[in-house]
Amino acid sequence: MDERQGTDTRRQQEVNERLDQVGQILVDAVRLTDEEVDDVTSRVLGRRAWANLAAERARRAASSTWLDLILVGRRTVPALLTIAMVLAAWWWIGSTRLTRSVANVQDAQWERLALGGATMVSDDDVLTFVMRWPALEQTGQEGQR
């Protein structure tokens, strides 16, 4: 029982000390001039304003990632589609041109001759083909004749 009463009196003393501190702060606050009160309140309000601004920025930053992606997508998708269309047109225009090298023309003539078609091949063409044929087959460069 004595311990309990001792603990209660200690608690009561702590409460009394805190109340005395609060009372002293209130007495000191009453003594402040209007200028000092304005200075203190402006600092407190300034800190609150900055804290509110920081909280609002954090909230907007958290919610703006999807919005930013949508806004960026609105600009990039048309640009990428334009580039894709230009590249497709360039490829299509480039693939319709007949760009056959002399070797390809000679190969086509040899194919027609081998399949029974009538093509005029000069003696020089036949000699060139016969002389280069084994060397091309050994090096694996038949397609580059």
C-alpha positions as CSV (number, residue, x, y, z in Angstrom):
1,M,0.0,0.0,0.0
2,D,2.8,2.4,0.8
3,E,4.3,1.9,-2.6
4,R,1.0,2.7,-4.2
5,Q,0.7,5.9,-2.2
6,G,4.3,6.8,-3.1
7,T,3.6,6.2,-6.8
8,D,0.4,8.3,-6.6
9,T,2.2,11.2,-4.9
10,R,5.0,11.0,-7.5
11,R,2.5,11.1,-10.3
12,Q,0.7,14.0,-8.7
13,Q,4.0,15.9,-8.3
14,E,4.8,15.3,-12.0
15,V,1.3,16.6,-13.0
16,N,1.7,19.6,-10.7
17,E,5.1,20.4,-12.2
18,R,3.7,20.2,-15.8
19,L,0.8,22.4,-14.8
20,D,3.2,24.9,-13.3
21,Q,5.3,24.9,-16.5
22,V,2.1,25.5,-18.6
23,G,1.1,28.3,-16.3
24,Q,4.5,29.9,-16.6
25,I,4.3,29.7,-20.4
26,L,0.9,31.3,-20.3
27,V,2.1,34.1,-18.0
28,D,5.1,34.7,-20.3
29,A,2.7,34.7,-23.3
30,V,0.6,37.4,-21.7
31,R,3.6,39.6,-21.3
32,L,4.4,39.5,-25.1
33,T,3.9,42.6,-27.1
34,D,1.8,42.5,-30.3
35,E,4.9,42.6,-32.5
36,E,6.3,39.5,-30.7
37,V,3.0,37.7,-31.0
38,D,2.9,38.5,-34.8
39,D,6.5,37.2,-35.2
40,V,5.7,33.9,-33.4
41,T,2.4,33.4,-35.2
42,S,3.9,34.2,-38.6
43,R,6.6,31.6,-38.0
44,V,4.1,29.0,-37.0
45,L,1.8,29.8,-39.8
46,G,4.7,29.8,-42.2
47,R,5.8,26.4,-41.1
48,R,2.2,25.1,-41.4
49,A,1.9,26.6,-44.9
50,W,5.2,24.9,-46.0
51,A,4.0,21.6,-44.4
52,N,0.7,21.9,-46.3
53,L,2.5,22.7,-49.6
54,A,4.9,19.7,-49.1
55,A,1.9,17.4,-48.4
56,E,0.1,18.6,-51.4
57,R,3.1,18.1,-53.6
58,A,3.6,14.6,-52.3
59,R,-0.1,13.8,-52.9
60,R,0.1,15.2,-56.5
61,A,3.3,13.4,-57.2
62,A,1.8,10.1,-56.1
63,S,-1.3,10.5,-58.3
64,S,0.3,12.1,-61.3
65,T,2.4,9.2,-62.6
66,W,-0.5,7.8,-64.7
67,L,-1.5,11.2,-65.8
68,D,2.1,11.9,-66.9
69,L,2.2,8.7,-68.9
70,I,-1.1,9.5,-70.6
71,L,0.1,13.0,-71.5
72,V,3.5,11.6,-72.9
73,G,1.6,8.9,-74.8
74,R,-0.6,11.5,-76.5
75,R,2.5,13.1,-78.0
76,T,4.6,10.0,-78.7
77,V,2.1,7.7,-80.3
78,P,1.4,9.9,-83.3
79,A,5.1,10.5,-83.8
80,L,5.9,6.8,-83.7
81,L,3.0,6.0,-86.1
82,T,4.3,8.7,-88.5
83,I,7.8,7.2,-88.4
84,A,6.4,3.7,-89.0
85,M,4.4,4.9,-91.9
86,V,7.4,6.7,-93.5
87,L,9.6,3.6,-93.1
88,A,6.9,1.3,-94.5
89,A,6.5,3.7,-97.5
90,W,10.2,3.9,-98.0
91,W,10.5,0.1,-97.9
92,W,7.6,-0.4,-100.3
93,I,8.9,2.2,-102.8
94,G,12.4,0.7,-102.6
95,S,11.2,-2.9,-103.1
96,T,9.2,-2.1,-106.3
97,R,12.3,-0.9,-108.2
98,L,14.0,-3.4,-110.5
99,T,17.6,-3.4,-109.3
100,R,19.2,-6.5,-110.8
101,S,22.9,-6.7,-111.2
102,V,24.6,-8.1,-114.2
103,A,25.3,-11.4,-112.4
104,N,21.6,-11.8,-111.6
105,V,20.7,-11.2,-115.3
106,Q,23.2,-13.8,-116.3
107,D,21.8,-16.2,-113.7
108,A,18.3,-15.7,-115.0
109,Q,19.5,-16.4,-118.6
110,W,21.2,-19.6,-117.5
111,E,18.0,-20.7,-115.6
112,R,15.9,-20.1,-118.7
113,L,18.4,-22.0,-120.9
114,A,18.5,-24.9,-118.4
115,L,14.7,-25.1,-118.2
116,G,14.5,-25.2,-122.0
117,G,13.9,-21.6,-122.7
118,A,15.4,-19.9,-125.8
119,T,18.1,-17.4,-124.6
120,M,21.0,-16.1,-126.5
121,V,24.2,-16.7,-124.5
122,S,27.5,-15.7,-125.9
123,D,30.5,-17.9,-126.0
124,D,32.3,-15.7,-123.5
125,D,29.4,-16.1,-121.0
126,V,29.5,-19.9,-121.3
127,L,33.3,-19.9,-120.9
128,T,33.1,-17.6,-117.9
129,F,30.5,-19.8,-116.3
130,V,32.4,-23.0,-116.9
131,M,35.7,-21.6,-115.7
132,R,34.3,-20.2,-112.5
133,W,31.8,-23.0,-111.6
134,P,34.0,-25.4,-109.5
135,A,35.7,-22.5,-107.6
136,L,32.3,-21.0,-106.7
137,E,31.0,-24.3,-105.5
138,Q,34.0,-25.0,-103.3
139,T,33.8,-21.5,-101.6
140,G,30.1,-21.6,-101.2
141,Q,29.6,-18.4,-103.3
142,E,27.2,-19.6,-105.9
143,G,24.7,-16.8,-105.1
144,Q,27.3,-14.1,-105.7
145,R,28.2,-15.0,-109.3
